[in-house]
Amino acid sequence: MQIIDLQCPKYRHSILEQIGDSLEASFRDVCDEYGYEILSLHISPDHVHLFVSAHPKHAPSEIVRTVKSITARNMWEQHEPFLEEYVWGGGFWEESYYVGTAGDVSTDTIEQYIERTEHV
């Protein structure tokens, strides 16, 4: 199963560029640990597009919950002084997110979509 996930930091602050390297490493570590294959990962200043392939036994909501919770914890551990300026009240990601399954659409089509909408 292939899923597309769009996540935004709390209050949609444009903060991801400053922590992009460690955020990307965190996404990759989580996906490696849980057996999710990253097909595409794009980190913009105020949102992330993640396109992953996972075993169908993992519900899309489970994948998103796992990735969001662990990356949030990692970012707070690594960047607490910086994040305290922008993300008050705990948390890191907005509670809402977009997730969709790719179905019969090719990986190339999804990657082209992500590339074209990178400015959104």
N, C-alpha and C positions, 0 to 999 in steps of 0.2 A: 504494500500500500504506500502511496506517495501522498504527502500532505504539504500544504503551503500554510505558513504561519506568518502573520504580521503582528508585531508587538511594538508598543510605544512606551517610553519611560513615563513615569508618573508626571502628570501635568504637561506632558509632551514637550518638556524642555529639550533644547538642542544641546545635549550633553554627551552623546554617545561618541562623537568624534574624539573627544579628549581621553576617553577610556577604551577606545576601539580595539586596540591590540589585546588588552587583557580580556575584554568581552568576547572577542573572537576565540581566543584560547579557551575561555570558559565554555562557550558553545561546543567547541570541538571535543573538549574533555568529557562533557556530559553525554554527548552523542556517542562517543567511543565507549564510555562506560555502560550505557544502556543498549547498545547495539543499533542505534539509529544511524543511517548513512546520510551524511550531508551531501546533497546534490548541488545546492547553491546556498550561499550565505552572503548577504549584502547588508552592511551596517551603514546607515545614513545618520546624520546628526540627531534626528528625532524619531527614528523608527528602524526596525530590523525586518528584513524579509528572510525567512528561513524555509528552505525547501528540502524536505527529508524523505527518505524511504525507510520504512519500518515494517516489521512483521505484522500481519493483520491482527494478531492477538493483542496488540497495543492500540487502544482507542485513541483517536486524535486528541481528545481532551486530556487523556492521561499523558501523552507525549508533551503537550503544551504545558501542563501543570508541572511536570518533572523539570523540563528545561527552564521554565520561568523561575521556579522556586530555587533551583540550584544556582543559576546564573545570578539571581538577585543576591543570594547569600554571599557568593564569591565577590561580587562587585562591592558590597558593603565591607567585606573583610579587607579588600585591597584599596578601596578609595573612600573610606568613611569621611575624612575631612572635606574632600571635594564634594561628595554627594550631600552632605549636611547643608550646603549652601543652596541646593536646588530641590531636594526631595525630602521634605519634612514630613513628620508623622509616620515614619517607617515605610516599608515597601520599597520597591524599585520600579516595577512595571505597572502600567495601568491595569486595572482588573479586567477590562475588556480586551479582546483580541479578535483577530479574524483568523479562521482556519477553514481550509477547503481541501477536498481531495482532488487529485489530478485525474483520476480515472484513465480514460483512453488517450488523454492529451500527452504528447511526447515531452520528455524532459527538456528538449531544445526549445519547444514552444513556451514552456513555463519560464525557463531562463531568459528568453527574449522578452517576455512580459515583465519580468522583474527588472531587467535592464532598462526597459522603456519607461517604467513607472518609478524609477529610482528617485526622481525629484518630487514625488507626491508626498 
